[in-house]
């Protein structure tokens, strides 16, 4: 295989052939692990420590954690986030697991701001050198029952129920309800699981607020932006009558689906997230749908993330529209 470092340990064509075969095995392992292998896996495939070090010095591999390597690192623009998480969990030993925001990230439960921190729970004392080697890792020592642990793509992590339960104790209302909505919308939790949360968090700090957050969860919300928009409406005294409101014409043809709807006022509010609505095709589709709704006698409001940062704006705009007043 061309391009590998010259002068690897061993001698002759036999060792070179063995080296190439071992690298091929490692690549196959890495392909199923976000590009990451451990030193133990590399050695099990037939590579020596010296060969691993030479691969790193050549830039082909990159050490991203203690005993964890990104294979074919020169093919990546930086280190993928999933690779960092996987390597960090592996480097802290078999008892380590992703928790809190990192577990939510692995489960793709949305609602938290982006963060570079990697939250792990590690049993027992963690040596200072281990912490120093991973400055982005935040180590916790949580008591986690065996049934509350699982894995996501082979990475040990708390399950969705435990992850959400931990986070709604720590986060503010808007983030907590967004997390609950996201987990429900993705089918990771159902109403029956939500009923298990109050006894799980009983007596813990933040439990009183967390129980209130549970009462506001609604899995029909398709993004944290929709959740935040709904909560602003609730706080402003104009709660939506329906989420994901289907609007049809007299023949039953679907004109569009509104994120939030008020049937009596023939009003729809759309939460315009950056990703779903940023592409040209999405913009054109949104415009055509809005034109159909307006021609059918509906008013359409559109809100962005920055709008949700202003407590009074969204409910004011909804009230004005319900009254038929112009929006300035």
Secondary structure, DSSP 8 states (H G I E B T S, - for coil): -TTS-SS-SS-HHHHHHHHHHHHHHHHHHHHTTTTEEEHHHHHHHT--HHHHHHHHHTTSSEEEETTEEETTGGGSSS--HHHHHHHHHHHT-TT-EE-HHHHHHHHT---S-----EEEE-SS---HHHHHH-TTEEEE-----GGGEEEETTEEEE-HHHHHHHHHHHS-HHHHHHHHHHHHHTTSS-HHHHHHHHHHHTTSTTHHHHHHHHHT--TT--SHHHHHHHHHHHHTT---SEEEEEEE-TT--EEEEEEEEETTTTEEEEE--HHHHHSHHHHHHHHHHHHHHHHTT-EEEEE-HHHHTSTTHHHHHHHHHHHT----
